[in-house]
Each structure stands twice: as C-alpha cells, then as structure tokens.
C-alpha cells in the first residue's frame, strides 16, 4: 500500500509532463508537414557511388 502512495503521483506527473511536451511540440510546429516525408521518399536522387 505504501508503494501506491509513491507510484500514483509519479505516474500522474509523468503523464502530465508527456502531455505538456506534446502540446509544446504542436505549438512549435513539429507536425505542420505530415505529407512531406511521404513525398520525399519518392524523389529519386542520383548519387554517384
């Protein structure tokens, strides 16, 4: 029972920090170009070996 008194606040703190990091990345524009990486893989780069 004593372990739950430590584990529950730690789990809530980690979940809240993950949510804050996700919201920060949304505001910073990390997810603005979801199709860019999918289209870049189709571009054929001619690189000499």
DSSP file (Angstrom, degrees, kcal/mol; ACC not computed):
  #  RESIDUE AA STRUCTURE BP1 BP2  ACC     N-H-->O    O-->H-N    N-H-->O    O-->H-N    TCO  KAPPA ALPHA  PHI   PSI    X-CA   Y-CA   Z-CA
    1    1 A X     >        0   0    0      0, 0.0     4,-0.9     0, 0.0     3,-0.3   0.000 360.0 360.0 360.0 -34.0    0.0    0.0    0.0
    2    2 A X  H  >  +     0   0    0      1,-0.2     4,-0.6     2,-0.2     3,-0.2   0.818 360.0  59.9 -68.2 -29.2    2.9    2.4    0.7
    3    3 A X  H >> S+     0   0    0      1,-0.2     4,-3.0     2,-0.2     3,-0.9   0.863  98.9  56.8 -66.2 -34.6    4.2    1.8   -2.8
    4    4 A X  H 3> S+     0   0    0     -3,-0.3     4,-2.0     1,-0.2     5,-0.3   0.823  97.4  62.3 -66.1 -30.3    1.0    3.1   -4.3
    5    5 A X  H 3< S+     0   0    0     -4,-0.9     4,-0.3    -3,-0.2    -1,-0.2   0.746 115.2  33.3 -66.8 -21.6    1.4    6.4   -2.4
    6    6 A X  H <X S+     0   0    0     -3,-0.9     4,-1.6    -4,-0.6    -2,-0.2   0.819 118.0  51.1 -96.8 -42.8    4.6    6.9   -4.4
    7    7 A X  H  X S+     0   0    0     -4,-3.0     4,-2.5     1,-0.2     5,-0.2   0.857 104.1  55.6 -70.8 -36.6    3.7    5.3   -7.7
    8    8 A X  H  X S+     0   0    0     -4,-2.0     4,-2.3     2,-0.2    -1,-0.2   0.944 110.9  42.8 -65.7 -48.2    0.4    7.1   -8.4
    9    9 A X  H  > S+     0   0    0     -5,-0.3     4,-2.4    -4,-0.3    -1,-0.2   0.881 114.6  51.9 -65.1 -34.1    1.8   10.6   -8.1
   10   10 A X  H  X S+     0   0    0     -4,-1.6     4,-2.4     2,-0.2    -2,-0.2   0.922 110.6  47.7 -66.1 -42.2    4.8    9.6  -10.1
   11   11 A X  H  X S+     0   0    0     -4,-2.5     4,-2.3     2,-0.2    -2,-0.2   0.902 112.8  48.7 -64.4 -41.8    2.6    8.2  -12.9
   12   12 A X  H  X S+     0   0    0     -4,-2.3     4,-2.3     2,-0.2    -1,-0.2   0.893 111.5  50.0 -64.7 -39.7    0.4   11.3  -12.9
   13   13 A X  H  X S+     0   0    0     -4,-2.4     4,-2.3     2,-0.2    -2,-0.2   0.904 111.6  47.7 -65.8 -42.2    3.5   13.5  -13.1
   14   14 A X  H  X S+     0   0    0     -4,-2.4     4,-2.0     2,-0.2    -2,-0.2   0.899 112.8  48.9 -66.6 -40.1    5.0   11.6  -16.0
   15   15 A X  H  X S+     0   0    0     -4,-2.3     4,-2.0     2,-0.2    -2,-0.2   0.904 112.3  48.1 -65.0 -41.4    1.6   11.6  -17.9
   16   16 A X  H  X S+     0   0    0     -4,-2.3     4,-2.4     2,-0.2    -2,-0.2   0.890 110.8  50.6 -66.5 -39.7    1.2   15.3  -17.3
   17   17 A X  H  X S+     0   0    0     -4,-2.3     4,-2.2     2,-0.2    -1,-0.2   0.868 109.7  51.2 -68.3 -34.3    4.8   16.0  -18.5
   18   18 A X  H  X S+     0   0    0     -4,-2.0     4,-2.1     2,-0.2    -2,-0.2   0.899 110.5  48.9 -65.8 -40.4    4.2   13.9  -21.6
   19   19 A X  H  X S+     0   0    0     -4,-2.0     4,-2.5     2,-0.2    -2,-0.2   0.904 111.0  49.8 -64.7 -42.0    1.0   15.9  -22.3
   20   20 A X  H  X S+     0   0    0     -4,-2.4     4,-2.3     1,-0.2    -2,-0.2   0.907 110.7  49.9 -64.0 -41.6    2.9   19.2  -21.9
   21   21 A X  H  X S+     0   0    0     -4,-2.2     4,-2.1     2,-0.2    -2,-0.2   0.890 111.4  49.3 -64.7 -38.6    5.7   18.0  -24.2
   22   22 A X  H  X S+     0   0    0     -4,-2.1     4,-1.9     2,-0.2    -2,-0.2   0.931 112.1  46.8 -65.7 -45.8    3.1   17.0  -26.8
   23   23 A X  H  X S+     0   0    0     -4,-2.5     4,-2.0     1,-0.2    -2,-0.2   0.872 111.2  52.7 -65.0 -36.3    1.3   20.3  -26.6
   24   24 A X  H  X S+     0   0    0     -4,-2.3     4,-1.9     1,-0.2    -1,-0.2   0.904 108.3  50.3 -63.7 -41.7    4.6   22.2  -26.8
   25   25 A X  H  X>S+     0   0    0     -4,-2.1     5,-2.3     1,-0.2     4,-0.5   0.844 108.4  53.2 -68.4 -31.6    5.5   20.3  -30.0
   26   26 A X  H ><5S+     0   0    0     -4,-1.9     3,-0.8     1,-0.2    -1,-0.2   0.923 111.4  45.2 -64.4 -44.0    2.2   21.2  -31.5
   27   27 A X  H 3<5S+     0   0    0     -4,-2.0    -2,-0.2     1,-0.2    -1,-0.2   0.809 108.9  57.0 -69.6 -29.3    2.7   24.9  -30.8
   28   28 A X  H 3<5S-     0   0    0     -4,-1.9    -1,-0.2    -5,-0.2    -2,-0.2   0.575 115.7-114.2 -80.1  -8.5    6.3   24.7  -32.1
   29   29 A X  T X<5 +     0   0    0     -3,-0.8     3,-1.1    -4,-0.5     4,-0.2   0.765  67.3 143.3  86.5  26.1    5.1   23.4  -35.5
   30   30 A X  T 3 <S+     0   0    0     -5,-2.3     3,-0.2     1,-0.2    -4,-0.1   0.753  76.3  42.7 -69.5 -23.2    6.6   19.9  -35.3
   31   31 A X  T 3  S+     0   0    0     -6,-0.4     3,-0.4    -5,-0.2    -1,-0.2  -0.006  79.3 109.5-113.1  27.6    3.6   18.4  -37.1
   32   32 A X  S <  S+     0   0    0     -3,-1.1     2,-0.4     1,-0.2    -1,-0.2   0.781  80.2  41.8 -76.0 -26.6    3.0   21.0  -39.8
   33   33 A X     >  +     0   0    0     -3,-0.2     4,-0.6    -4,-0.2     3,-0.5  -0.653  59.3 156.0-124.1  74.6    4.1   18.9  -42.8
   34   34 A X  T  4 S+     0   0    0     -2,-0.4     4,-0.4    -3,-0.4    -1,-0.1   0.765  78.4  47.4 -72.7 -23.0    2.8   15.3  -42.4
   35   35 A X  T  > S+     0   0    0      1,-0.1     4,-1.8     2,-0.1    -1,-0.2   0.585  91.2  82.0 -92.8 -10.3    2.9   14.6  -46.1
   36   36 A X  H  > S+     0   0    0     -3,-0.5     4,-2.1     1,-0.2    -1,-0.1   0.916  92.5  45.2 -63.2 -45.7    6.4   15.9  -46.7
   37   37 A X  H  X S+     0   0    0     -4,-0.6     4,-1.1     1,-0.2    -1,-0.2   0.852 111.1  54.3 -68.2 -33.8    8.3   12.8  -45.6
   38   38 A X  H  4 S+     0   0    0     -4,-0.4     4,-0.3     1,-0.2    -1,-0.2   0.848 113.2  42.3 -68.9 -33.0    6.0   10.6  -47.5
   39   39 A X  H >X S+     0   0    0     -4,-1.8     3,-1.0     1,-0.2     4,-0.5   0.807 106.0  62.6 -82.4 -30.2    6.7   12.5  -50.7
   40   40 A X  H >< S+     0   0    0     -4,-2.1     3,-0.9     1,-0.3    -2,-0.2   0.813  95.0  61.0 -65.1 -29.2   10.4   12.8  -50.1
   41   41 A X  T 3< S+     0   0    0     -4,-1.1    -1,-0.3     1,-0.2    -2,-0.2   0.740  99.6  57.0 -70.8 -20.0   10.9    9.1  -50.3
   42   42 A X  T <4 S+     0   0    0     -3,-1.0     2,-0.4    -4,-0.3    -1,-0.2   0.643  82.5 100.9 -83.9 -15.0    9.6    9.1  -53.9
   43   43 A X  S << S-     0   0    0     -3,-0.9     2,-0.8    -4,-0.5    -3,-0.0  -0.581  70.0-140.4 -75.2 126.4   12.2   11.6  -55.1
   44   44 A X        -     0   0    0     -2,-0.4     2,-0.5     2,-0.0    -2,-0.1  -0.787  15.1-160.1 -92.6 107.5   15.0    9.7  -56.9
   45   45 A X        -     0   0    0     -2,-0.8     2,-1.0     2,-0.0    -2,-0.0  -0.750  10.9-142.1 -88.4 128.5   18.4   11.2  -56.0
   46   46 A X        +     0   0    0     -2,-0.5     2,-0.5     2,-0.0    -2,-0.0  -0.787  31.0 170.1 -88.9 101.5   21.1   10.5  -58.4
   47   47 A X        -     0   0    0     -2,-1.0     2,-0.1     2,-0.0    -2,-0.0  -0.963  31.7-125.0-116.8 128.4   24.2   10.0  -56.2
   48   48 A X              0   0    0     -2,-0.5    -2,-0.0     1,-0.1     0, 0.0  -0.424 360.0 360.0 -69.8 141.7   27.4    8.6  -57.7
   49   49 A X              0   0    0     -2,-0.1    -1,-0.1     0, 0.0    -2,-0.0   0.447 360.0 360.0 -93.5 360.0   28.9    5.5  -56.0
